[in-house]
Amino acid sequence: MDNPANWVSTADYPTAALRANEQGVTGFSVIVNAAGRVKACRITSSSGSPWLDATTCTLVTRRARFAPAVDK
């Protein structure tokens, strides 16, 4: 499993959200496959910005890694 701090950085902030001066905290949950990769991401609490919410799941799905399953 890697460090969640590496999944998203300030450089990833959506340009549209910056222009609109939007900010917030997005809550999310993930489903992880047997290989330790994110199979699905769901927003559990919105930041209030569709750009921030969508970017969160896009980046977490692409970058997050978990320990692979070792048994059933």
C-alpha positions in Angstrom: 0.0 0.0 0.0 1.3 3.4 -0.9 1.0 6.7 1.0 -2.4 8.4 0.3 -0.6 11.7 0.4 0.8 10.7 -3.0 -2.6 10.2 -4.6 -3.4 13.9 -5.2 -1.4 17.1 -5.0 -2.1 20.8 -5.3 -0.8 20.6 -8.9 -3.9 18.4 -9.7 -6.4 21.1 -8.7 -8.9 21.4 -11.6 -8.5 24.6 -13.6 -12.2 25.2 -13.7 -12.4 25.0 -9.9 -9.5 27.4 -9.5 -11.2 29.9 -11.9 -14.4 29.6 -10.0 -12.5 30.0 -6.6 -14.0 26.7 -5.5 -12.6 24.7 -2.6 -13.8 22.0 -0.3 -13.3 18.5 1.1 -14.5 15.5 -0.9 -15.2 12.2 0.9 -14.9 9.0 -1.1 -14.9 5.2 -0.8 -13.3 2.7 -3.1 -13.7 -0.9 -4.0 -10.3 -2.6 -4.5 -9.7 -5.7 -6.7 -7.6 -8.7 -5.7 -4.5 -7.1 -7.3 -4.8 -4.1 -5.0 -6.0 -1.7 -7.7 -9.1 0.6 -7.3 -12.0 -1.0 -9.2 -14.6 1.6 -8.3 -14.7 5.0 -6.6 -17.8 6.6 -5.1 -18.2 10.1 -3.6 -19.6 9.7 0.0 -19.7 13.5 0.7 -19.5 16.2 -1.9 -17.2 19.2 -1.7 -19.9 21.1 -3.4 -17.9 21.3 -6.6 -18.5 18.8 -9.4 -15.0 19.4 -10.7 -13.3 18.6 -7.3 -15.5 15.5 -6.8 -14.9 14.1 -10.3 -11.2 14.8 -10.1 -10.9 13.1 -6.8 -12.3 9.8 -8.1 -10.3 10.0 -11.3 -7.0 10.5 -9.6 -7.6 8.0 -6.8 -8.7 5.4 -9.3 -5.5 6.0 -11.4 -3.0 6.4 -8.5 -4.1 4.6 -5.4 -2.5 1.2 -4.7 -3.3 -1.3 -1.9 -1.8 -4.6 -0.8 -2.9 -7.4 -3.0 -5.2 -10.0 -1.6 -3.4 -13.1 -0.2 -6.4 -15.4 0.3 -10.2 -15.6 -0.3 
